[in-house]
């Protein structure tokens, strides 16, 4: 009976443990594992535990939550053996080497700037795209006829653009990523593929585009220069000078002078005088009076006074002064100096050509209501080739004015010193063109970008860019990104065209005065385009109706305007 009881007790324990284990594996509630442990534990639960989770373990497209959950990060490399299914967010993180949490797909735009990504207005290849959840995206049917959402209605979706189609008022893009029904292996994910998403309106707030940081070709040059200069100079100067000077001077002066003076003077005077006087004359009376007087008065006076005066004064004065003064001063000065070092090449020196917002050798004309801020110059052509401005000659004869110009207009036939000033300015303009054209390209990544047909939203970091052809800036525009002192030089062997409505956007503090466009053929800014930088053109510069230039138009032939706004850079 005792053996039967022990066997029954052990079987009940094992049945209960098995039921609890299987309940966790399958996902059932804890109550189902406790209800009937002894008879049903072994035969019933085993097949149920195996059959139930298998179909649920393989998600259909876009069923993963597409967030930063660690359980949805896939594998560790781009091999079949080590890759796993990924959420869309983990594919983007793996591809660009991001190891920190960045949130759900719809929210990762809040973190991407922390890793050097820059938001751009239009899609381009190799750019991260973020889809916001919305009923707009609709659904598609899988092979079983089940409706699946294009974009997860809760988490959104993200991936990397592999192809862009401009459909006029709409964009159509192909996105490479995980969790969209694929089975290819890439970036540690085994569920990757390319999917073309439904077309959507341009400027839609349901989509955003993020360009990853490009290789900064100019970084080594900017880093190498300031380091030795900042470290070497202040260290030797600050340390060597104060230390030896502060220590040796006060020490001997404080110790040597007062000690012998305080000790030598009072001691013999107090002892020698009263002793012979007390013994020689009246023995009984002499003992009582002088002894206490001689001992009490002279000894404390001679000993107590000089000791504190000699010891206390010089020690703190000699030690405390030089230490704080020598240490704090040079440290902030040495660290702060290299910070503003500009990236990119050295700026092109315009000389006195930089005194003019427009400078032309063969003519300057305008139609429509044009607005110009800055001075104009024409040489060697005279003022008869400056048309459409309604020039009013100043009494000095050295310049004229116009209601269209906030500044002065100079021509080669005006009174001296205007002709010679213009001759120098034109010479400086030609030298600046030659200088810009001769700069070495910053590297392979800066050569013939997009074969001259620049993709929408392209971001240009500081450096020297070179094209052996013409360059066209698309309607969607481009971005020039860098600091306030960084420099860009664009060398163009053919024409330069800014398409209608194209916008050159400056970010990060970049300034138009530090952007130089060296163009061998004609520059044309099409209608309503917005352009930034100094144009150094070997031929002509033409601004179509409504075009705007924030910079300078320096042409070795004519400059033609049509209801434009031209403003000199700050």
Buried (B, 14 or more C-beta within 10 A) or exposed (E): EEEEEEEEEEBEEBBBEBBBEBBEBBEBEEEBBEEEBEEEBEEEBEEEBEEBEEEEEEBEBBBBBBBBBEEBBBBEEBEEEEBBBBBBBBBBBBBBEBEEEBBBBBBBBEBBEEBEBBBBBBBBBEBBBBBBBBEBBEBBEEEEEEEBBBBBEEBBBBBBBBEBEBEEEEBBBBBBBBBBBBEBBBBBBBBBBBBEBEBBEBEEEBBBBBBBEBEBBBEEEBEEEBEEEBEEBBEEEBEEEBEEEBEEEBEEEBEEEBBEEBEEEBEEEBBEEBEEEBEEEEEEEBEEEBEEEBEEEBBEEBBEEBEEEBEEEBEEEBEEEBEEEBEEEBEEEBEEBBEEBBBBBEBBEBBBBBBBBBBBBBBBBBEEEBBBEBBBBBBEBBBEBBEBBEBEBBEEEBBBBBEBBBBBBBBBBBEEEBBEBBBBBBEBBBBBBEBBBEBEBBEEBBBBBBEBEBBBBBBBBBBBBBBEEBBBBBBBBBBBBBBEBBBBBBBBBBBBBBBBBBBBBBEBEBBBBBBBBBBBBBBBBBBBBBBBBBBBBBBBBBBBBBBBBBBBBBBBBBBBBBBBBBBBBE
